[in-house]
């Protein structure tokens, strides 16, 4: 461990076991070269059956091998950072700590329930941080009065919730998460008060859900105004004026909680939306928040979180500040990124959504080359770096800066000034979305924004404390999961093919290792090509008697066996090491295959169409709600299909193709009784059998299940048609 002396606010520890890993990687590289050599020296003669199929699989293996080499940069130089918040408290009093503006973004009260947003807001309001230094902003891109109502309820409940959390050191400080996990009174709490707060919260949730269900705020609430008068019947999610409402003014002496301590400032923001005006999705919302907050609080630190990513660690701010306030090693750190973890996963992880291994190994590996990428949530920024300021060695942050209130300016005056910064025409002919704030034009605007910040000379830090900082909701249906991965892979591919390619913009600014790490994600989507080849061609060749692999008795089979067994054994060991299970690992393998042939394939196609000018960029919100029957199946660990999506037609077609090839291939062996066939086609038969086993839930959804989550009959018909078309094509 380095940098751990008393004056340092954080330490850096280099990863262990790197010698052993490099030996492993070297052995895989040597075996890969042997496979390439085998393909080159055993290619069928001109005119021989299967020659072009052999060339095709050779190209697939070359691409896979080269991509694997790129991925190794994530594992060659990992570092682990450890914050010392106790030293921060010794060095800085509460009055000396910088202000923090927390940005929470929501876009649709249907997909992102207001009660969920309410609990996330309460969790960040309850941070273990001076309340007068904390300012919470909710960006509601739908401009929904229902979401505003939930925020108003949060502002009232916070008067009880915040002192309750502080008094009993509650963790987590999301009331939804806390009361769902704690069903009886802890020994540290007063029984009467615990039940009182729990009842208040449950009643609040009932009120919010009732309002959402009715689609109307009660008249008695509207009568008291509290900002509700800013809505009228002509407003729509994509057609409404800008709204800025300060629900709690932290500088108001009357804005106090139950114990008489000031509440954090709480602000509702809905930027203007008009038809015909491009709003630039979440990036546009974030940039509007940067401007609005500049006239209300203007804190030097900005934290942004998604509306479903509640704070799970009340000391998170102090940990992040250890990296940003360290005078020796923190001056060039632009942002501190925390990992994305999920609260609704179990050990089976049927959709392979757990990012535990990525968080524990890959992100520290990227950090070792110059810092984690910005992943859009759970990130603490320097405001000036986010606004485009380049780093210089003589740079000195003014941590005391903030808005100085004009003596005669009222809250209404401040709201009006802020509203003018959230209009849909404010950014015209400006550098917003280009040189200032988050970048526009990419589905993963966060990644390209972080890349641009690094090209301005800044570094970043990745922090993964023992107590998870943020917990969110992972998709609970297969289609939600595939849509999410399509957006991620498509956005990274678009960056790779754009002027923001890491090598083009980072040449002489970023180290080669960091460029390769960006390439690993940039080329994600293109891995669909070798995957498609491997799940279709070897199985068809097994059916039609065309060998593509060495005989099982040949010495050339060894590198194939070694690469496969070594990589999967290591993958399993890493999963178990970081708290996963064998079943969870197996489900992850299934989902990784499904994502490559669906999400990554559509991402590649859509990217090609956009570059040809035949399609425009879109942004899909990941649904945070499912119906009760779908939720029950998720809890029972049953994969949810349930629609005639093109994703499912592809999945079913691949499953049926491999089943047909497996039965037909072994049937031919039984009929002809060719013992040599076992030797010659063992690898292809084994690969086909593994694909069939992986797809067992698909067969169940096609033929056995009766619930609404099964695959529809139309998918069965379409996939059977495609399968028959492919099977009877001459190779």
TORKE-455447 format. One record per residue: residue in three letters; x, y, z of N, C-alpha, C in turn. Coordinates in steps of 0.2 Angstrom, whole numbers, plus 5000, padded with zeros to 4 digits. Atoms other than C-alpha are relative to their C-alpha. Example, Ala and Ser with C-alpha at 12.3 -4.5 7.8 and 13.67 -1.06 7.14 Angstrom:
! TORKE-455447
ala500449945000506249785039500450065000/ser499649944999506849955036499650055003/
This chain:
! TORKE-455447
unk500449945000500050005000500450065000/unk499749945001500650174995499650065002/unk500349934998500250355001499649995006/unk500450014994499650295018500250045006/unk499849974994500550415029499550055002/unk500549964996499650525041499750064996/unk500249945003499450675030499649994994/unk500450025006498650585016499349985001/unk500750014999496750575014499849934997/unk500150065003496850415004500649964998/unk499550055002497950265000499949964994/unk500050045006498350164984500349945001/unk499750064999498649984985500049964993/unk499950045006499249884970499749935000/unk500350075000498349724965500549955001/unk499650054998499049564971499949944995/unk500150065004499349394962500150024992/unk499949985007499849484946500549964996/unk499550045003501349374942499649934998/unk500450075002500149214942499550024995/unk500549995006498849304931500450014994/unk499649995006500249354919500249944997/unk499850075002500849174918499449974996/unk500650035002499049124915499850034993/unk500249965007498749264901500549984995/unk499550025005500349214893499949934997/unk500250075002499849024892499450014995/unk500649995005498149084884500250034994/unk499849975006499049184872500449954995/unk499650055003500249044867499549954997/unk500550055002498748924865499650034994/unk500449975006497849054854500450004994/unk499550005006499349074843500049934997/unk500050065003499348884841499449984996/unk500650015004497548884836500050034994/unk499949965007497849014823500549964995/unk499550035004499348914817499649934997/unk500450065002498248754816499550024994/unk500449985005496948844806500350024993/unk499649985006498248914794500349944996/unk499750065003499048744791499649954998/unk500550065001497548634790499450024996/unk500649985004496448734778499849954995/unk500150055006495548624766500250034993/unk499849985007496048624748499550034996/unk500549975004495248724735499649954997/unk500550055003493648644729499849955005/unk500250054995493548534745499550035004/unk500649984996491948544755500250035006/unk499949974993491948664770500650055000/unk499449965000493448764764499850075002/unk500249934999492548934765499750005008/unk500250004993491748884782500650005005/unk499450004997493448844788500350075001/unk499849935000494049014783499650055004/unk500449964996492549094791500149995008/unk499950024993492849004808500750035002/unk499349974998494749054807499950075001/unk500149934999494249234805499650025007/unk500349994993493049224820500549995006/unk499550024995494449144830500550065001/unk499549945000495649284825499750065003/unk500349954997494449414830499949995007/unk500150014993494049334846500750015004/unk499350004997495949314850500250075001/unk499749935000496349494846499650045005/unk500449974995494849554856500249985007/unk499850024993495449454871500650035002/unk499449964998497149534870499850075002/unk500249934998496249704871499850005007/unk500450014993495249644887500649995005/unk499550024994496849594896500350075003/unk499849934997497349784898499650015007/unk500449994994495949784911500349965006/unk499850044994496849654922500850015001/unk499250004999498749704920500250055005/unk499749954996498849854931499550025005/unk500549984995497449854945500350045006/unk499949974994497449974959499450015004/unk500650004996496349984974500150065005/unk500049944996495950154983499749995007/unk500350004993495550175002500050075003/unk500149934997494850335009500150005008/unk499949994992495250395027499550065002/unk500549954998493650495031500250035007/unk499949974994494250515049500550055000/unk499549945001495750615043499750064997/unk500349945003494650725033499650045006/unk500349964995493650765049500550035005/unk499549964996495250805058500350064997/unk499749955003495850915045499550064998/unk500549955002494251005040499450005005/unk500650004995492851065052499450004995/unk500650005005491051055045499950064996/unk500149945004491051235041500550014994/unk499549995005492651215030499849954994/unk500250045005491851075020499750034994/unk500349975006491351115002499249985000/unk500750015001489551124997499949944995/unk500150055005488850974987499350014998/unk500650005004487450984974499949934998/unk500250075002486550814972499550004995/unk500450005006485750784955499649935000/unk500450065001484350654954499650014994/unk500349995006483650624937499449954999/unk500550055002481950544932499750034994/unk500249985007481050544915499349984999/unk500750035001479350454917499749975006/unk500350034993478250424932499749944999/unk500350075002477550264923500649955001/unk499450055000479250184921500450005006/unk499649984994480050264936499550035006/unk500549984996478750264950500250065005/unk499849954995478650424961500249985007/unk499950024993478650324977500749985000/unk499350025000480350254972500550065000/unk499649945000481050424967500050045007/unk500149984993480350484984500549975005/unk499650034996481350364993500850014999/unk499349995002482950394983500250075003/unk499949934998482750584987500250005008/unk500050014992482550545006500749975002/unk499450044998484150435006500650054999/unk499549965001485250574999499950075004/unk500149944995484450715010500349985007/unk499850024993484950605025500849985000/unk499350025000486850595021500350035007/unk499649984994488050615036500450064998/unk499649945003488550785030499650065003/unk500449944998488150965036499450024995/unk500549995004486450995030500050074996/unk500049935003486751185026500549994994/unk499550015005488151115014499749964994/unk500350055004486950995005499450034996/unk500649975004485751044991499849944995/unk500350055004484650914982499650024995/unk500449985005483950934965499749944996/unk500450055004482650824956499950034993/unk500149985007482650844937499449954998/unk500550045002480950784931499850014993/unk500049985007481050774912499249994997/unk500750015002479150724911499650065002/unk500449944998478650884920499349985004/unk500650034997477450774930499850035007/unk500349974994476350854944500049945005/unk500050064996476350674951500749995003/unk499350004998478250674953500150055005/unk499949944995478150844961499649995006/unk500450024994476850784973500449955005/unk499550044997478050644978500550035004/unk499449964997479450764981499750055006/unk500349964995478250874991499949965006/unk500150054994477850725002500749995003/unk499350014997479750695004500250065004/unk499849944996480050875010499750005007/unk500450004993478750845024500349955004/unk499750064996479350675029500750015002/unk499349994998481150725029500150035007/unk500049964993480750835045500049945006/unk500050054995480550665054500549954999/unk499550065002481650545044500750025001/unk499349984999483250645045500250005007/unk499850004993483350665064500049925002/unk500150084998482750475066500749974997/unk499450035003484250425054500650025004/unk499549974997485450535063500149975007/unk500050024993484950485081500249935001/unk499950074999485050295078500549974995/unk499550025005486350295064499749954995/unk500350045004485150215052500449994994/unk499750015006485850125037499649944997/unk500049945005485250125023499550055002/unk500449944998484450295024499450014994/unk500650005004483150255010499549965004/unk500550044996481550215020499749944997/unk500350065003480950095007500549945001/unk499550054999482549995008500149985007/unk500050024993482650005027499549965003/unk500550044998480949955031499849944997/unk500150075003480849815019500549955002/unk499550054998482449735026500049995008/unk500050004992482149775045499250005001/unk500750014999480449705050499850005008/unk500150004993480649715069500550065003/unk499649944997481349855080500749985002/unk499350014998483249855082500150025007/unk499949984993483949855099500250075001/unk499749934999484750025096499450054999/unk500549965001483050105092499550005006/unk500549994996481650175103499449964997/unk500650045003480150055100499450044997/unk500549965002478850185100500150054994/unk499849955005479750305089500149964993/unk499950045006480250165076499349984997/unk500650015003478450115074499650064997/unk500349945002477950295073500250024993/unk499749985006479150335059499849954994/unk500250065005478750165050499250024997/unk500749995002476850205050500050074996/unk500049945004477150385044500249994993/unk499850025007478150315029499549964996/unk500450045003476950185025499450044998/unk500649965002475450305025500250054994/unk499749965005476550425014500049964993/unk499950045006476850285001499349994998/unk500750015002474950245001499750064997/unk500349945003474550424998500350024993/unk499649985006475850444984499749954995/unk500350055005475250274975499350024999/unk500749985001473450334977499950054995/unk499949945005473850494968500249984994/unk499850025006474750414955499549964996/unk500550045003473450284952499450044997/unk500649955002472050424951500350054994/unk499749955005473250534941499850075002/unk500249934998472650684951500250015007/unk499949984994473250774966499450025004/unk500649994996471950794980499950085000/unk500249935000471050964980500350045006/unk499849964994471551004998500750015000/unk499349985000473350994994500150054995/unk500049945005473151104978499850065003/unk500249944997472251224989500650045003/unk499449974996473851254999500550034996/unk499649985005474751294983500749965000/unk499450034999476551244988500449984993/unk499750005006477051264970499649964995/unk500450045005475651154962499650054995/unk500449955004474851314954500450004993/unk499649995006476251304941499849954994/unk500350055005475351154932499450034997/unk500649995003473951174920499849954996/unk500350055004472851064909500449994994/unk499750005007473751104893500749975000/unk499350035000475451034899500049934999/unk499950075002476150874892500749985001/unk499350024999477750774895500550034995/unk499649985005478450834879499950074998/unk500249945002477651004879499850045006/unk500149964993477851114895500550055001/unk499549954998478751274901500549975005/unk499550024995480251264912499650025007/unk500349994993479751244931500649995005/unk499550014995480951274945499650025007/unk500349984994480251264963500449985006/unk499650014994481251274979499549985005/unk500550024995480251164991500350015007/unk499749984994481551185005500650044999/unk499549955001482651335006500549995006/unk499650024994484151275017500250065004/unk499849944997484551455021499450045004/unk500649974996482851495028500049975007/unk500050024993482851485047499449965002/unk500650044998481151415047500049934997/unk499950075003481651265036500449955004/unk499650054996482151145050499649945001/unk500350074998481850965055499750005007/unk500350014993481050895071500450035005/unk499549984995482650925081500250074999/unk499849935001482751105075500650014996/unk499449995005484251075063499850014993/unk500249985007484151155046500049944995/unk500150055005483551045032500450014994/unk499749985006484551025016499550034995/unk500449965005483951135001499749944995/unk500350055005482751034990499650044994/unk500249965006482351094972499749954995/unk500350045005481151024959500250044993/unk499949975006481651064941499749964994/unk500350035006480751024925500250054994/unk499849955005481651104910499550004994/unk500549995005480651164896500049954994/unk500050055006480051044882499550034995/unk500449985006479351094865500149954995/unk499950045006478950994850500450034995/unk499549975005480251014837500650025002/unk499449984997481551054849500349945003/unk499650064998482850914852500250015008/unk499849994993483050894871500649965003/unk499350034998484650784871499949955006/unk500050064995483950654884500350025006/unk499849994993484750634901500650055000/unk499549955000486250734895499850075000/unk500349945000485150884892499750025007/unk500249994993484350864909500550025005/unk499449984995486050864918500250074999/unk499749945001486651014909499550065002/unk500449964997485051104914500150015007/unk499950004993485351054932500650045002/unk499349964999487151124931499850075000/unk500149935000486451294926499550025005/unk500549984995484951304937500450005007/unk499650004994486051254952500550055001/unk499449955000487351384948499750075003/unk500349944998486051524953499749995007/unk500450014993485351434969500549985005/unk499550034995486851344977500750014997/unk499350005003488351334965500549965003/unk499550044996489251204975500649984996/unk499550025004490951154969500049934999/unk500050075001490550974970499349984998/unk500650035003489150884960500049935001/unk500250075000488450714964499449984995/unk500650025004487350634951499849935001/unk500350074999486250474954499449994996/unk500750015003484850394945499549995005/unk500650004995483150394953499949945003/unk500150064996483250214957500649985004/unk499350024997485050214964500050045007/unk500049974994484750254982500650005004/unk499450004996486150294994500049955005/unk500050064995486650145004500550015005/unk499449994996488150225013499950075002/unk500149934998487850385023500650045000/unk499449974999489650425024500450014993/unk499850005007489850415005500350074998/unk499749935002490150605003500750015003/unk499349984997491550615015500549954997/unk499550045003492450465007500250034993/unk499849975006492350544990500450065001/unk499649944999493050704997500749995002/unk499350024998494550615003500450004994/unk499650005006495050594985500150074997/unk500049935003494550774979500450055004/unk499749944996495250874994500749985002/unk499350014998496950784996500450054996/unk499649955003498150924993500649974996/unk499450035003499550804987499849964994/unk500150055005498750674976499350014997/unk500749995002496950744973499950064996/unk500149945004497250904964499849994993/unk500250015007497050824947499549954999/unk500650045000495550714951499450044998/unk500649965002494050774941499449975003/unk500650034998492750644947500249945004/unk499950064996492650504959499449954998/unk500550045002491650354952499949945005/unk500150064996490750224963499749954996/unk500350065005490150054956499350005000/unk500750015001488450014950499849935003/unk500350064997487649884962499350005000/unk500750015000485949814963499749975006/unk500250034994484849774977499549944999/unk500650055001483549654969500349944996/unk499750065003484849514964500049955005/unk499850064995484949344972500649964997/unk499450055002486249204970499949974994/unk500250035006485349144955500250044994/unk499949955005485449304945499849984993/unk500250035006484449234931500150044994/unk499949965006484749384919500750025000/unk499349985000486649394923500150085001/unk499949934999486449574929500550025005/unk499549984995487749564943500650034997/unk499349975002489249684940500549995005/unk499650014995490149614955500749994998/unk499350025002491649544946500350064996/unk499849945004491749694934500250065006/unk499849954995491749814950500649985004/unk499450024996493049714959500649994996/unk499450025004494249674945500150054994/unk499949965006493949774929500150075001/unk500049934998493649944936500650025003/unk499449984997495149944947500649994995/unk499550015006496149884931500050064996/unk500049935004495550044922500350055004/unk499749954995495950144937500750015000/unk499350015000497750084936500350044994/unk499749975006497950164919499850085000/unk500249935000497250334924499350025002/unk500649984997495550324931499449974997/unk500650035002493850244930499650044995/unk500549955004492650304916499450025004/unk500649974997491150404921499449954997/unk500550045003489650284920499350025001/unk500649975000488250404923499650005006/unk500350004993487750374941500549985005/unk499550014994488550374958500750034999/unk499449975001489850494953500050075003/unk499949944997490550644962500550044995/unk499749965005491150784950500350075003/unk499849934999492150944952499650044995/unk500449965005490951074944500450034995/unk499649965005492351164935500249954995/unk499850055005492951004927499449984995/unk500650025003491250954922499750054995/unk500249955004490951124914500650024995/unk499649995005492451104903500750035002/unk499349974998493951184913500649954999/unk499450045001495651104907500450005007/unk499650014994496751044921500750044999/unk499349975001498351144924500349995007/unk499650024993499751114938499950065005/unk500149954995499451284945499250015002/unk500749994998497551254947499949995008/unk500250004993496851284964499350015001/unk500750004999495051244969499850045005/unk500349964994494051364979499449965003/unk500650054997493051244990499550045004/unk500549964996492151394999499550034996/unk500449965004491351454984499349985000/unk500750025000489451454982499650064999/unk500449945001488051574979499950045006/unk500149954995487951734989499450034999/unk500749975001486151784991500050075000/unk500249935001485651954985499550025006/unk500449994994484952035001499250014999/unk500849985001483252094993499749954995/unk500350045005483051944981499649945004/unk500550054997481551834986500249934996/unk500050075003481451644983499750004993/unk500350005007480251684968500450034995/unk499549975005481551794960500549954998/unk499550055002482851664961499749944996/unk500350055004481651534954499950024993/unk500149975007481251654939500750004997/unk499350005003483151674936500249934998/unk499850075001483451484937499549984994/unk500450025005481951454925500250024993/unk499749975006482751564912500649964997/unk499450045002484251444912499849934998/unk500250065001483151294909499550004994/unk500450005006482251344893500349964994/unk499850055005482351234877500450044995/unk499649965005483151374867500750035003/unk499549964997484451434880500749974997/unk499450025002485851324873500250014993/unk499949995007485651374855500650054999/unk499449975001487351434848500450015006/unk499550004994488251394864500449945000/unk499650064999489551264869499749955004/unk500350054996488351174880499949934996/unk500150075004488350984875500649994996/unk499450015004490051014866500650015005/unk499449994995491351094877499850015007/unk500349984993490251134892499549945002/unk500550044997489351004903500149934996/unk500050075003488850824897500050014992/unk500050005008489150784878499349984998/unk500750025004487650764866500249964994/unk499950045006487450644852500249935001/unk499850074999487850474860499549975006/unk500550034995486650354870500449995007/unk499750014994488050334883500450075001/unk499749935000488450524885500550005006/unk499550004994489250484902500749984998/unk499350035002490650384894500450054996/unk499649955004491150514881500150065004/unk499949944996490950654894500649995004/unk499550024996492150564905500750004996/unk499450005004493350534891500350074998/unk499849945002493350714886500350045006/unk499749984994493750764904500749985001/unk499350034999495250654904500450034995/unk499649975005495850724888500150085001/unk499949944998495750894896500650005006/unk499550004995497150834908499949975007/unk500250024994496150774922500149925001/unk500150074998496150604931499449985003/unk500650024996494750504940500249955005/unk499950054995494650394955499449955000/unk500550054999493750234957500049985007/unk500150024993493050194975499549955001/unk500550064999492250034980500149985007/unk499950024993492150034999499649945002/unk500350074997491649885010499250015000/unk500749995000489949955012499850044994/unk500249975007489149984995499750075001/unk500249935000488850164991499350014998/unk500649995003487350154980499749934998/unk500450065003486050014976499450024996/unk500649995004484850014962499649944998/unk500450065002483649904953500249984993/unk499950025007484149794939499449984996/unk500650025004482949744925499849935003/unk500350064998481749604930499649964995/unk500250045006481249544913500550004995/unk499550015005482249474899500150064995/unk500049945005481749614887500350065003/unk499749944997482149754899500749995000/unk499350015000483849674901500350014993/unk499749995007484149664882500050074998/unk500149935002483549834879500650045003/unk499549964996484749904892500749994997/unk499450015003486249814885500150024993/unk500049975007485849864867500250075001/unk499849934999485950044873500750015002/unk499349994998487550024882500549984994/unk499550025005488449924868499950054994/unk500149965006487750034854500350075001/unk499649944998488350194863500750005000/unk499350005000490050134865500349984993/unk499850015007490150074847500050064996/unk500049935004489650244841500550045002/unk499449964997490950324852500749974996/unk499450035004492250204844500150024993/unk500049995007491750244827500050084998/unk500149935001491650434830500750045001/unk499449964998492850574832500350005007/unk499850014993492850534850500349935001/unk499650064999493750374847500650015005/unk499549994995494950354862500750014997/unk499449995003496450344851500150074997/unk500049945004496050494840500050065005/unk500149944995495550614855500549995005/unk499650014995496750534867500749994999/unk499350015002498350524857500550055004/unk499649964996499750594868499750035006/unk500449974994498450634881499849945005/unk500250064996497950464887500649944999/unk499550055000499150314891499749944995/unk500250055004499050164879499549955003/unk500450054996498250054892499350025001/unk500649974999496850174895499650004994/unk500350005006496450184877499749934998/unk500250075001496349994876499449985004/unk500650014996495149994890499450034997/unk500549985004494050104881499849964994/unk500250055006494149994866499749945001/unk500350064997493649844876499250015000/unk500749995000491949924878499750034993/unk500249975007491950014861499949944995/unk500150065004492049844853499649955002/unk500450054997490849754864499549974995/unk500550025004489449754851500249964994/unk499850045006490549684837500249935002/unk499950074998490849524847499449964998/unk500650045002489149474840500249964994/unk499950035006489949424824500349935001/unk499750074999491149274830499549965004/unk500550044996489749224842499549974996/unk500550035005488449204828500349944996/unk499650055004489749104818500049935005/unk499950064996490048984833499349975002/unk500650044998488248954838499649984994/unk500450025006487648924820500449954996/unk499650045005489048854808500249935003/unk499850074998489848714819499449955001/unk500650044999488148644823499749984993/unk500350025007487548644805500549954997/unk499550055003489248564800500049935003/unk500150064997488948434813499449964997/unk500650035004487248394805500249974993/unk499950015007487948394788500749964999/unk499450045000489548294792500650044997/unk499449965002490848434789500450025006/unk499649994994492248434801500450075000/unk499649944999492948604808500550005005/unk499650004994493948554823500549944999/unk499550065000495448434825499649945003/unk500250064997495048254829500249995008/unk499950004993494848214848500749975002/unk499350034998496448104847500650034997/unk499549965003497448234838500350045006/unk499749964995498748334848499850074999/unk500249935001498048494840499350015004/unk500649984996496448474851500250035007/unk499849974994497448524866499950075001/unk500149934999497548714863499350025001/unk500749995000495648714860499749985007/unk500250024994495348614876500250055006/unk499749964995496548724886499750075001/unk500349935000495848894881499350005003/unk500750004998494048844884500049985008/unk500050024993494348754901500350055004/unk499649954996495648884908499650065001/unk500449944999494549034904499449995004/unk500650014996492948964911500149985007/unk499950014993493748894926500250065004/unk499849944997494549064930499450045001/unk500649974999492849144927499649985005/unk500450034994491949034939500450015006/unk499649994994493349054952499950075002/unk500149934998493149244951499350015002/unk500749994998491349234952499949985007/unk500150034993491349124968500450045005/unk499549964996492849234975499650065003/unk500349944998491749384975499249995002/unk500750014997490149304982499549974996/unk500550045005489349224967499949935002/unk500150075000488749054965500149964993/unk499950045006488948914952499450014996/unk500649995004487148934947500050074997/unk500049945003487349114945500550014995/unk499550005005488949094935499749974994/unk500250035006488048974923499450044997/unk500549955003486549094921500350064997/unk499649945003487849234917500249974993/unk499850025007488549124903499450004995/unk500650005004486849094896499850074997/unk500249935001486449284897500550034995/unk499549975004488049334889500049974993/unk500150025007487749224874499450034997/unk500649965002485949294873500150074998/unk499949925001486549474874500450014993/unk499649995006487849444860499649994994/unk500350015006486649374848499350044999/unk500649965001485249494851500250085001/unk499849934999485749664860500650024996/unk499449985004487449674852499950004993/unk500150005007486849624835499550064998/unk500449945002485449754835500450075001/unk499649944999486649884842500450014994/unk499550005006487849844827499650034994/unk500449995005486449854815499750085000/unk500249934999485750024822500550054999/unk499449965000487450094823500150014992/unk499850005007487750054804499450054997/unk500549965003486050134800500050075001/unk499949934998486450294809500550034996/unk499549975004488050314800499850014993/unk500349995007487150294784499550054999/unk500549955000485950424789499349974999/unk500750035001484450304789499649995006/unk500350004994484050314807500350055005/unk499849954995484150434822500149975006/unk499950034993484750414839499450005004/unk500550004995483550364852500249985007/unk499850024993483550334871499549965003/unk500550044997482650194879500150005008/unk500050004993482250214898499949925002/unk500150074997482450044907499450005005/unk500650004996480750004915500249985007/unk499950024993480850004934499449965003/unk500650034997479149924936499849944996/unk500350065004478349754931499349995003/unk500650024997476649684934500149955005/unk500050044994476249574949500249934998/unk499850075002476349404939500750004998/unk499350005002478049454931500450005006/unk499650004994478649504948500149945004/unk500050064997478149344955500549954997/unk499550055003479049244942500750025001/unk499449984999480549344944500349985007/unk499850024993480549304963500149925000/unk499950085000480349114958500549984995/unk499450015005481849134946499849974994/unk500250025007480849104930500150054995/unk499849955005481449194915499350024997/unk500649975003480149314908500150024993/unk500049985007479849314889499450044999/unk500749975000477949354886499950044995/unk500249965006478049444870500349984993/unk499750025007478349424851500650044998/unk499549955001479849534852500549964995/unk499550025004481149514838500649965004/unk499550034996482449474852499849935001/unk500250074999481449314856500049964994/unk500050045007481249254838500749984999/unk499350025001483149254837500249955005/unk499850044994483449174854499749934998/unk500350075001482149034850500249974993/unk499750025006482849014832500649965001/unk499450034999484548984838500049935005/unk500150064995483948864852499749944996/unk500250055004482948764839500549974995/unk499450025004484348754827500449955003/unk499550044997485548684839499749935002/unk500350064998484248554845499949964994/unk500150045006483848504828500749974997/unk499350035002485748484823500249955005/unk499850064995486048384839499749944999/unk500450065001484648264836500249974993/unk499950025007485048254817500749975000/unk499350025000486948234820500149935003/unk499950074996486848094833499649954997/unk500450055004485448014823500449974994/unk499650025006486648004808500549955002/unk499550054997487947914819499749945002/unk500350064998486747794826499749964994/unk500250035006486047754809500649964996/unk499450025004487747734800500549965004/unk499550044996488647664815500750024998/unk499349985002490247764810500450025007/unk499649984994491447754825500550054999/unk499549945002492647874816499650065001/unk500449944999491248004817500150035007/unk499949984993491448014836500750045000/unk499349975000493348054834500050064996/unk500049945005493048174820499650065002/unk500549944999491548274826499950005008/unk500150004993491748254845499950075003/unk500149934998492048444848499450034998/unk500649975002490648494837499449985003/unk500650034996489448374845500050035007/unk499949984993490048434862499750075000/unk500249935001489848614857499250014999/unk500850005002488048584850499649985006/unk500450024994487548494866500050055005/unk500049954995488148634877499550054999/unk500549955002487148754867499349985002/unk500650034999485648644869499850015008/unk500150004993485848634888499950075002/unk500049934998486148824889499350024999/unk500749985002484448844880499449965003/unk500550044997483448724891499450055002/unk500649964998482348874898499750034994/unk500349985006482048924880499549954998/unk500450065002481348754876499449995004/unk500650014995480248754892499550064998/unk500549955002479548924887499749994993/unk500450015007479148864869499549955001/unk500450065001478348694873499749995007/unk500350034994477948674892499750055004/unk500349954995477548834901499350024997/unk500749985001475748894902499950075002/unk500149934997475949064911500150054995/unk500049945004475949234903500850024998/unk499349995002477849234903500349954995/unk499750055005478049094890500150044994/unk499949975007478549124872499449994996/unk500650015003477049154862500049954994/unk500050055006476449034848500350034994/unk499749975006476949164835500750005000/unk499250004999478749164841500249924998/unk499850075002478748964839499949994993/unk500150015008478048974821500650044997/unk499549965003479249114816500749975001/unk499450034999480749024824500149934996/unk499950075003480348854817500150024992/unk499949995007480148934799500850024999/unk499449985001481849014801500549955001/unk499650064999482648854808500049964994/unk500050045006482048754793500350034994/unk499749975006482648884781500749995000/unk499250004999484448884788500249935000/unk499750075000484548694791500049974993/unk500050035007484148654773500450044995/unk499549965005485348784765500649954999/unk499450045001486748694757500650045002/unk499449974998488448734765500649994995/
